[in-house]
Amino acid sequence: MSDAKPKNNRVAPPSFLRRYGSQLGIIGVGLVMWLGFVIAAPTVFTNTFIYVAFAQTTPQFGIIALALTFVVITGEIDLSFPSIMALGTAIFCIGVTHGLVWPAALVLGLATGAACGWVNGFLVSWLNIPSLVITIGTSFLFRGLELVIMNGTGVPLTADMYPGLHALLRESYFGVPVQTLWMLALLGLTWLLLNRTRFGAHVFLVGDNPTSARLMGIDAVSVKTRAFMLTGVIGVFAGLMTSVYGYYFWPTTGDGFLLNTIASVFLGGTSVFGGTGSVIGSFVASYIIGAINAGIVSAGINAFYTQLCFGLVIVISVVLQTIIDRKIRRQSITGR
Amino acid sequence: MAEASPRPGETPVIELRNVSKTFGEVRSLSDINFAVYPGEIVGLLGDNGAGKSTLVKTVMGFHKPDAGGDVFFKGEKIDDWSVARARGLGIETVYQERALCEKQPIWRNMFMGREPRTAWGLLDVKKMREESARLMSEHMGFTSAAVHPDNVVTTMSGGEKQGVAITRALYFDAQLVILDEPTMGLSLTETKKTLEFVSNIKKAGKSAIFIDHNIFHVYPVVDRLYVLDRGKVAGVYDKSEISMEDLIDRLYRVARTGTLE
């Protein structure tokens, strides 16, 4: 309506829905699904043990989704993080089995993640190779390196051998599993990094229009490289978290993480086209994916339904997100 | 033709000496000598492919000149010339392609590449929003209901987008503003506003490089004119030396024969 003009030429902000639509959508999907589980299996879902279980397991891939969100916003993808998880954790294990104190080995492992991320970032941004292609290559490279170094063997990581490491990555505090405390802490940190630092601002700009960003003096190579390095470092941290949870480092660490993690990022509303995305979305989506896993089995539904349910939730959510987004856009375009 | 320095004794804001730029087999610029003096508006004319945009992007640090060519800022030779360096020294550009990130809100575009930070080193988002709102109403004269600092650029009209690009260039107290075809795709009133803006740069004692296909836009606002042809400077004119009709004649001639005389 034309009489809906703001007074005194005051400009109208975009609607709340316009700004936070996709985040609200994903939280809505999460709530509806949770209610569905509560109704389907009230005895299981009113008991705390199920929540403890998935508060322990979800962050193992969820924290990677937080970091991977940065890479996806820059318009790239990293398919090699499961291999980085394994390689970094392998380096950690070699450190501790060769007499290093575990904090030093931890630093060494995380540095390995940073180095792997740097390799990915360098190949993608400096040589301009599509990340979809090159990270498949580096995925084999990092995994192969890990298998050769470890000769295919695992390393036990029990609580009496490494009490400090278990306190850091496996215990519960105030009844909350430390994995979820890490997830919350990393959500806070990555939110700040993405929304309140120059690096975060440049992640959005580079992903939106790399040429414009470069014309305005933004170093796209450095921004993308740092995003890949972040994924590498957090990937190794997740690798350790996963291994400590199972008391053992398996050379196959990281298998089965790829699709969960990537699905969390896209389900969370981060656009595959780059330039838009949110870590809050990835956070909520990770728990949705984690809940499907834990929920289906606990609700007594045949585990064969897990993948079917995954598929339905992801496809329906992404389709809804796209439709809502287009609707909101069209309104604001015709509004002028 | 003004071959020698038009202002003996004065130091140019920016000067290129013997600058060439080669992309693979293609030589886009060859042995360019180019200078802009303080408080001067320099027009850059030439056909498509004459090298105007390449020249501008070299001045701006986006392209690195081939070996043997030098960039001087206020008389000082600068070797590590880059966009960040150029912008740090007060050179801003309004690009032909506008260089906006269209999925981002206006405030992110306004401060692209030089985001203000708080004492804590974090992004000062509040300041970015408030300053964008202030600049939009004071400098761009936006009253449209659809324009709010949080609006994404996609939803804006061509003129409004250009407004963002121009305001961004001026806000940071630029010494030299480069306008690469700023009137392209604009309506008549928007074009008029942009041309007024160019003359205001001069009144503020700053310099500008103005590039446009349309000689009727360029001639009235500039002090000096460079004519580029096939990557070379074909001629430099003081506006007092040449009438618009004469200039048009010469431009036709250069397009046909490659020489101005």
Interface residues (C-beta under 8 A of the other chain):
Chain A: K5 P6 N9 V11 A12 P13 P14 R19 L192 N195 R196 T197 R198 G200 A201 F204 L205 D208 N209 T211 S212 A213 R214 L215 M216 G217 I218 D219 G275 T276 R329 S332 I333 G335 R336
Chain B: K57 M60 G61 F62 S82 V83 A84 A86 R87 T93 Y95 E97 R98 A99 L100 C101 E102 K103 Q104 R108 M112 G113 R114 E115 R117 G121 L122 L123 V125 A133 M136 S137 F142 T143 S144 A145 A146 V147 H148 D150 N151 V152 T154 T155 S157
